[in-house]
Amino acid sequence: MATSQAPTRQAITLKGSTNLVTEFFKYAANTILFQRGVYPSDDFHMVKKYGQTVLVTQDLALENYLDRILKQLNKWLLTGSVTQLVLAIISKDTRLPLERWVFDVNLVEQPADSAEPTPAKPESEIQAEIRYILKQIVSTVTFLPIIDTPTVFNILAYTHDSADVPADEWVDTDPLAIEASKSQQVKLRSFSTDVHRIEAMVAYRYEG
């Protein structure tokens, strides 16, 4: 006789957390690309998310590109294979990296000596933390150098050696680092679920 098993709370939490983090990266990437002028403002439309208005691309090629990345990210998050995601903004003419938006992916460690399970973090609290990060990304225009040249962007994923990496879609590449002598860094807010903690920062080229 076949028996069925209910999924454990941990399995549900992992999948739910993975979806929350993947969705955050979608809106964070769109916000950065809009705010930093990588794509024309006319390419974006407003949607309601996290209790606020966010801008999302209407450019079909960009949407498809981000969707492919997010699907792979979702798989890596489920297996714990990804440690960092970077959105790098690059000068189209000189190929110099101008900004690196860095998102560290950490696993939340549960207390080993606790007899009682840790209470689940309310989704409303997680969404409030995400809302603050997106607002902070928008506010960075007050201190980031004005970009007055055409730019392109690239997304880098840092994974464990054991990660399953589709060879036809991802290749080893230059880290697109900014020279230390010309780099300024600003730490952004973080957010966490019961499983993942995302730490954010932006490094930018400062010729000063």
PAZAPA-4460 file (N, C-alpha, C; in steps of 0.05 Angstrom, whole numbers, plus 32768, in hexadecimal, padded with zeros to 4 digits):
% residues 208
    n_x    n_y    n_z   ca_x   ca_y   ca_z    c_x    c_y    c_z   seq   type   mol
   8011   7FE8   8000   8000   8000   8000   8012   8019   8000     1      M     A
   800D   802B   7FED   801D   8043   7FEC   8015   8056   8002     2      A     A
   8028   8063   800D   8023   8077   8022   802C   8093   8018     3      T     A
   801E   80A7   8021   8025   80C2   8019   8030   80D0   8031     4      S     A
   8042   80E2   802D   804F   80F1   8043   804B   810F   803E     5      Q     A
   8043   811C   8053   8040   8139   8052   805C   8146   8051     6      A     A
   805F   815A   8041   8079   8168   8041   807F   8174   805C     7      P     A
   8099   8174   8063   80A0   817F   807D   809F   819E   807C     8      T     A
   809D   81AB   8093   809C   81C8   8094   80B6   81D3   8088     9      R     A
   80CC   81C5   808D   80E6   81CF   8083   80E6   81D0   8064    10      Q     A
   80DA   81BB   8057   80DA   81BA   803A   80C8   81D1   8030    11      A     A
   80B1   81D5   803C   80A0   81EB   8034   80AE   8206   8037    12      I     A
   80BC   8209   804E   80C9   8222   8053   80DF   8227   803F    13      T     A
   80EF   8213   8038   8104   8216   8024   80F9   821F   8009    14      L     A
   80E4   8212   8000   80D9   821A   7FE6   80CD   8236   7FE7    15      K     A
   80BF   823C   7FFD   80B3   8256   8000   80C8   826C   8002    16      G     A
   80DD   8267   8011   80F3   827A   8014   8101   827E   7FF9    17      S     A
   8105   8268   7FEA   8112   826A   7FD0   8102   827B   7FBD    18      T     A
   80E8   8278   7FBD   80D7   8288   7FAC   80D7   82A6   7FB4    19      N     A
   80D7   82AB   7FCE   80D9   82C7   7FD8   80F3   82D4   7FCF    20      L     A
   8109   82C6   7FD2   8123   82D1   7FCB   8125   82D5   7FAD    21      V     A
   811C   82C2   7F9D   811D   82C4   7F80   810C   82DC   7F77    22      T     A
   80F5   82DF   7F83   80E4   82F6   7F7C   80F1   8310   7F83    23      E     A
   80FE   8311   7F9A   810C   8329   7FA2   8121   8331   7F8E    24      F     A
   8130   831E   7F84   8145   8324   7F70   8139   832F   7F57    25      F     A
   8122   8325   7F4F   8114   8330   7F37   810F   834D   7F3A    26      K     A
   8103   8355   7F51   80FB   8371   7F55   8114   8383   7F5B    27      Y     A
   8127   8377   7F68   8140   8387   7F6E   814E   838D   7F54    28      A     A
   8151   8379   7F42   815F   837D   7F28   8150   8392   7F18    29      A     A
   8136   8390   7F16   8126   83A3   7F07   8129   83BF   7F12    30      N     A
   8129   83C2   7F2D   812C   83DC   7F39   8147   83E8   7F33    31      T     A
   815C   83D8   7F35   8177   83E2   7F2F   8179   83EB   7F12    32      I     A
   8170   83DA   7EFF   8172   83E0   7EE3   8162   83FA   7EDC    33      L     A
   814C   83FE   7EE9   813C   8417   7EE4   814A   842F   7EF1    34      F     A
   8151   842C   7F0B   815D   8443   7F19   8177   844C   7F0D    35      Q     A
   8187   843A   7F03   81A1   8440   7EF9   81A1   8446   7EDB    36      R     A
   8189   8446   7ECE   8187   844E   7EB3   8193   843B   7E9E    37      G     A
   8196   8421   7EA6   81A1   840E   7E93   818E   840A   7E7C    38      V     A
   8174   840B   7E81   8160   8409   7E6C   814F   8423   7E6E    39      Y     A
   8143   842B   7E58   8132   8444   7E58   811B   8440   7E6B    40      P     A
   8113   8456   7E78   80FD   8455   7E8B   80E3   844D   7E7E    41      S     A
   80E0   8452   7E64   80C8   844A   7E56   80C5   842B   7E54    42      D     A
   80DB   841D   7E59   80DA   8400   7E57   80CE   83F3   7E70    43      D     A
   80C7   8403   7E84   80BD   83F8   7E9E   80A0   8401   7EA3    44      F     A
   8092   83F0   7EB1   8077   83F7   7EBA   8074   83F2   7ED8    45      H     A
   8061   83FF   7EE4   805E   83FD   7F01   804C   83E5   7F09    46      M     A
   8054   83D7   7F1E   8043   83C2   7F29   8044   83C6   7F48    47      V     A
   8030   83BB   7F55   802F   83BB   7F72   803C   83A2   7F7D    48      K     A
   804F   83A5   7F8F   805C   838F   7F9B   8067   8397   7FB6    49      K     A
   8065   8386   7FCA   806F   838B   7FE5   8062   83A4   7FF1    50      Y     A
   804A   83AA   7FE9   803C   83C1   7FF4   8046   83DC   7FE9    51      G     A
   8053   83DB   7FD2   805D   83F4   7FC6   805E   83F0   7FA8    52      Q     A
   8063   8406   7F9A   8066   8405   7F7D   8082   83FF   7F75    53      T     A
   8086   83EB   7F63   80A1   83E5   7F59   809F   83E5   7F3A    54      V     A
   80B6   83E9   7F2E   80B7   83EA   7F10   80C2   83D1   7F05    55      L     A
   80B5   83C6   7EF0   80BD   83AD   7EE4   80C0   83B1   7EC6    56      V     A
   80D3   83A4   7EBA   80D8   83A8   7E9E   80C2   839E   7E8C    57      T     A
   80BD   83AB   7E76   80AB   83A2   7E61   80BB   8398   7E49    58      Q     A
   80D5   839A   7E4A   80E7   8391   7E34   80E7   8373   7E34    59      D     A
   80DC   8367   7E1F   80D9   834A   7E1E   80F3   833B   7E20    60      L     A
   8108   8345   7E12   8122   8337   7E13   812E   8338   7E2F    61      A     A
   812C   834F   7E3C   8136   8351   7E57   8126   833F   7E6A    62      L     A
   810C   833F   7E67   80FB   832F   7E78   8102   8312   7E75    63      E     A
   8106   8308   7E5D   810D   82EC   7E58   8128   82E6   7E64    64      N     A
   813B   82F8   7E61   8156   82F4   7E6C   8155   82F2   7E8B    65      Y     A
   8146   8304   7E98   8144   8302   7EB5   8135   82E9   7EBE    66      L     A
   8121   82E1   7EAF   8112   82C9   7EB6   8124   82B1   7EB6    67      D     A
   8135   82AF   7EA2   8148   8298   7EA0   815A   8297   7EB8    68      R     A
   8164   82AF   7EBF   8177   82B0   7ED6   8168   82A9   7EF0    69      I     A
   8150   82B3   7EF3   8141   82AF   7F0C   8139   8291   7F0F    70      L     A
   8133   8284   7EF9   812C   8267   7EFA   8145   8257   7F04    71      K     A
   815C   825E   7EF9   8174   8250   7F02   817B   8257   7F1F    72      Q     A
   8178   8270   7F27   817C   8279   7F42   816A   8269   7F55    73      L     A
   8151   8266   7F4D   813E   8257   7F5E   8149   823A   7F63    74      N     A
   8153   822D   7F4F   815E   8212   7F52   8176   8212   7F65    75      K     A
   8188   8226   7F61   81A0   8227   7F72   8198   822D   7F8F    76      W     A
   8184   823E   7F94   817C   8243   7FAF   8171   822A   7FBD    77      L     A
   8162   821B   7FAD   8156   8202   7FB9   816B   81EE   7FC1    78      L     A
   8182   81EE   7FB3   8197   81DB   7FBA   81AD   81E8   7FCB    79      T     A
   81AA   8201   7FD1   81BF   820F   7FE2   81D9   8213   7FD3    80      G     A
   81D7   8216   7FB8   81EF   8216   7FA8   81FA   8232   7FA3    81      S     A
   81EA   8247   7FA6   81F2   8262   7F9F   81F9   8272   7FB8    82      V     A
   820F   8281   7FB7   8218   8290   7FCE   8217   82AF   7FC9    83      T     A
   8216   82B7   7FB0   8216   82D4   7FAA   820B   82D9   7F8E    84      Q     A
   81FC   82EE   7F8C   81F3   82F7   7F72   81FB   8314   7F6E    85      L     A
   8206   831B   7F57   8210   8336   7F52   8204   8340   7F38    86      V     A
   81F9   8359   7F39   81F1   8367   7F21   8205   837D   7F1C    87      L     A
   8214   8379   7F06   822A   838C   7F00   8221   839F   7EE9    88      A     A
   8224   83B9   7EED   821E   83CC   7ED8   8239   83D5   7ECC    89      I     A
   823A   83D3   7EB1   8253   83D6   7EA3   8250   83EC   7E8E    90      I     A
   8265   83FC   7E8A   8265   840F   7E74   8264   8401   7E59    91      S     A
   8252   8409   7E48   824F   83FB   7E2E   8267   8400   7E1D    92      K     A
   8273   8418   7E1F   8289   841F   7E0E   82A4   8414   7E18    93      D     A
   82AA   8418   7E31   82C4   8411   7E3C   82C5   83F5   7E49    94      T     A
   82AD   83EA   7E4E   82AA   83D0   7E5C   82B3   83D1   7E79    95      R     A
   82B8   83E9   7E83   82C0   83EC   7EA0   82A8   83E7   7EB1    96      L     A
   82AB   83D7   7EC7   8295   83D4   7EDA   8291   83EE   7EEA    97      P     A
   8278   83F8   7EEB   8272   8411   7EF9   8266   840B   7F14    98      L     A
   8256   83F7   7F16   8248   83F0   7F2F   8246   83D1   7F31    99      E     A
   8247   83C8   7F4A   8242   83AB   7F50   822E   83AA   7F67   100      R     A
   8216   83A1   7F61   8202   839D   7F75   8204   8380   7F7E   101      W     A
   820C   837C   7F97   8213   8362   7FA2   81FE   8358   7FB6   102      V     A
   81F5   8340   7FB2   81E2   8334   7FC4   81ED   8319   7FCE   103      F     A
   81F6   8319   7FE7   8200   8300   7FF3   81E9   82EF   7FFD   104      D     A
   81EA   82D5   7FF7   81D5   82C2   7FFE   81E0   82B0   8014   105      V     A
   81D5   82B2   802C   81DD   82A2   8043   81C6   8291   804C   106      N     A
   81CD   827A   8058   81B8   8269   8064   81B6   8270   8081   107      L     A
   819D   8272   808A   8198   8278   80A6   819C   825F   80B7   108      V     A
   81AD   8261   80CB   81B3   824A   80DC   819F   8249   80F3   109      E     A
   8192   8233   80F7   8180   8230   810D   8190   8228   8126   110      Q     A
   8188   8232   813E   8196   822B   8157   8195   820D   815B   111      P     A
   81AD   8202   815F   81AF   81E4   8162   81A5   81DB   817D   112      A     A
   81A7   81EC   8191   81A0   81E4   81AC   8183   81EA   81B4   113      D     A
   8173   81F4   81A1   8158   81FB   81A7   8145   81E3   81A5   114      S     A
   8137   81DD   81BA   8124   81C7   81BA   810B   81CF   81AA   115      A     A
   8103   81E8   81AB   80EC   81F2   819D   80F3   81FC   8181   116      E     A
   80E3   81F6   816D   80E9   8201   8153   80E6   821F   8152   117      P     A
   80F7   822D   8143   80F6   824A   8141   80DC   8252   8134   118      T     A
   80CD   8265   813F   80B4   826E   8132   80B9   8278   8116   119      P     A
   80A7   8272   8104   80AA   827B   80E8   80A8   8299   80E7   120      A     A
   80B9   82A5   80D7   80BA   82C2   80D3   80A2   82CA   80C2   121      K     A
   8092   82DD   80CB   807A   82E5   80BB   8082   82F0   80A0   122      P     A
   8073   82E8   808C   8079   82F2   8071   8077   8310   806F   123      E     A
   8065   831C   807F   8062   8339   807F   807B   8347   8088   124      S     A
   8089   833A   809B   80A3   8346   80A4   80B8   8343   808F   125      E     A
   80B9   832D   8081   80CC   8329   806B   80C7   833D   8055   126      I     A
   80AE   8341   804E   80A7   8354   8039   80AE   8371   8040   127      Q     A
   80AB   8377   805A   80B3   8392   8064   80D1   8396   8060   128      A     A
   80E1   8382   8067   80FE   8384   8063   8106   8387   8046   129      E     A
   80F8   8378   8034   80FD   837A   8018   80F5   8396   800E   130      I     A
   80DF   83A1   8018   80D6   83BB   8010   80EB   83D0   8017   131      R     A
   80F7   83CE   802E   810C   83E1   8037   8124   83DF   8024   132      Y     A
   812C   83C7   801B   8143   83C4   8009   813D   83D2   7FEF   133      I     A
   8125   83CD   7FE4   811E   83D8   7FCA   811D   83F7   7FCC   134      L     A
   8113   8401   7FE2   8113   841E   7FE6   812F   8429   7FE8   135      K     A
   8140   841A   7FF4   815C   8422   7FF7   816A   8422   7FDC   136      Q     A
   8164   840F   7FCB   816F   840E   7FB0   8167   8428   7FA1   137      I     A
   814D   842F   7FA3   8143   8447   7F96   8152   8460   7FA1   138      V     A
   8157   8461   7FBB   8164   8479   7FC7   8181   847B   7FC1   139      S     A
   818E   8466   7FB6   81AB   8467   7FB0   81B1   847C   7F9B   140      T     A
   819D   8485   7F8B   81A3   8499   7F77   81AC   84B3   7F84   141      V     A
   81A7   84B6   7F9E   81B0   84CF   7FAB   81CE   84D0   7FB0   142      T     A
   81DC   84B8   7FAF   81F8   84B9   7FB4   8209   84AA   7F9F   143      F     A
   81FD   849A   7F8F   820C   848C   7F7A   8214   84A0   7F64   144      L     A
   822B   849E   7F58   8233   84B0   7F42   821F   84AE   7F2B   145      P     A
   821A   84C4   7F1E   8209   84C4   7F07   8216   84B5   7EF0   146      I     A
   8207   84A3   7EE4   8211   8494   7ECD   8208   84A2   7EB4   147      I     A
   821B   84AE   7EA5   8214   84BE   7E8E   821E   84B1   7E74   148      D     A
   8224   8497   7E75   822C   8489   7E5D   821A   8470   7E5A   149      T     A
   8217   8466   7E42   8207   844E   7E3E   8213   8436   7E4E   150      P     A
   8201   8426   7E59   820A   8410   7E69   81FC   83F6   7E61   151      T     A
   8209   83E0   7E69   81FD   83C6   7E67   8200   83B9   7E82   152      V     A
   81F4   83A1   7E86   81F7   8394   7EA0   81FC   8377   7E9C   153      F     A
   8206   836A   7EB1   820B   834E   7EB1   8204   8343   7ECD   154      N     A
   81FA   832B   7ECE   81F3   831F   7EE8   8206   8308   7EED   155      I     A
   8214   8308   7F03   8227   82F3   7F0B   821C   82E3   7F22   156      L     A
   821F   82C9   7F21   8217   82B8   7F37   822F   82A9   7F42   157      A     A
   8233   82AB   7F5C   8249   829C   7F69   823D   8283   7F76   158      Y     A
   8247   826C   7F6E   823B   8253   7F77   8251   8241   7F83   159      T     A
   8248   822D   7F92   825A   8218   7F9B   8264   8208   7F84   160      H     A
   827C   81FB   7F87   8287   81EB   7F72   8275   81D4   7F6A   161      D     A
   8265   81CB   7F7D   8253   81B4   7F77   8239   81BC   7F69   162      S     A
   8235   81D6   7F64   821C   81DF   7F58   8219   81D5   7F3C   163      A     A
   8200   81CF   7F35   81F9   81C6   7F1A   81F6   81DF   7F09   164      D     A
   820A   81E4   7EF7   820A   81FD   7EE8   8206   81F6   7ECA   165      V     A
   81F0   81FF   7EBE   81EB   81FA   7EA2   8200   8207   7E90   166      P     A
   8210   81F7   7E83   8227   8201   7E74   821F   8213   7E5C   167      A     A
   8206   820F   7E52   81FE   821E   7E3B   81F3   8239   7E42   168      D     A
   81EF   823E   7E5C   81E4   8258   7E65   81F7   8268   7E77   169      E     A
   8209   825B   7E86   821A   8268   7E99   8237   8261   7E93   170      W     A
   8249   8275   7E93   8265   8270   7E8E   8275   827E   7EA3   171      V     A
   828E   8274   7EA8   82A0   8282   7EBA   82A7   829D   7EAD   172      D     A
   82A7   82B2   7EBD   82AB   82CC   7EB1   82BB   82DE   7EC4   173      T     A
   82C3   82F5   7EBA   82D1   8309   7ECA   82BE   8312   7EE0   174      D     A
   82C9   8316   7EF8   82B8   831F   7F0F   82AE   833C   7F0C   175      P     A
   82B8   834A   7EF8   82B0   8366   7EF3   82B4   8377   7F0C   176      L     A
   82CA   8373   7F19   82D1   8381   7F32   82DA   839E   7F2B   177      A     A
   82D5   83B0   7F3E   82DE   83CB   7F3C   82F8   83CD   7F4C   178      I     A
   830D   83D9   7F41   8326   83DB   7F4F   8322   83E7   7F6B   179      E     A
   8330   83DB   7F7E   832C   83E3   7F9A   8331   8401   7F9E   180      A     A
   8344   840C   7F90   834B   8428   7F93   8336   843B   7F88   181      S     A
   8323   8430   7F78   830E   8441   7F6C   82F2   8438   7F74   182      K     A
   82F1   8427   7F89   82D7   841C   7F91   82CD   8427   7FAB   183      S     A
   82B4   842F   7FAC   82A7   8436   7FC5   8290   8421   7FC9   184      Q     A
   828B   841B   7FE3   8277   8407   7FE8   8262   8412   7FFC   185      Q     A
   824A   840A   7FF8   8234   8412   800B   8224   83F8   8011   186      V     A
   8223   83F2   802B   8213   83DB   8033   81F6   83E2   8034   187      K     A
   81E5   83D1   8029   81C8   83D5   8029   81BB   83C4   803E   188      L     A
   81A2   83C6   8042   8194   83B5   8055   8194   8398   804D   189      R     A
   818C   8387   805F   818A   836B   805A   816E   8362   805F   190      S     A
   8168   8349   8056   814E   833D   805E   8153   831F   8062   191      F     A
   8141   8313   8071   8144   82F6   8077   8129   82E9   8078   192      S     A
   812A   82CF   8070   8113   82BE   8074   811B   82AA   8089   193      T     A
   810C   8295   808C   8113   8280   809F   812B   8270   8095   194      D     A
   8131   8272   807B   8146   8262   806F   815E   8272   8064   195      V     A
   8158   8289   8058   816D   8298   804A   816F   82B4   8057   196      H     A
   8188   82BE   8056   818D   82DA   805D   819C   82E7   8046   197      R     A
   8192   82FE   803C   819D   830C   8025   81AA   8326   802F   198      I     A
   81C4   8328   802B   81D3   8341   8032   81D9   8350   8018   199      E     A
   81D3   836A   8018   81D6   8379   7FFF   81EA   8390   8002   200      A     A
   81F8   8396   7FED   820A   83AD   7FEC   820E   83B6   7FCF   201      M     A
   8217   83CF   7FCC   821E   83D8   7FB1   823A   83E4   7FB2   202      V     A
   824B   83DC   7F9F   8265   83E8   7F9B   8264   83F7   7F82   203      A     A
   8270   8410   7F82   826F   8420   7F6A   828A   842E   7F65   204      Y     A
   828E   8433   7F4B   82A7   8440   7F43   82A7   845E   7F4A   205      R     A
   82BB   8466   7F58   82BD   8482   7F61   82D9   848C   7F59   206      Y     A
   82D9   849E   7F46   82F2   84A8   7F3B   82FD   84BF   7F4D   207      E     A
   82EB   84CC   7F5D   82F2   84E1   7F70   830D   84ED   7F6C   208      G     A
***
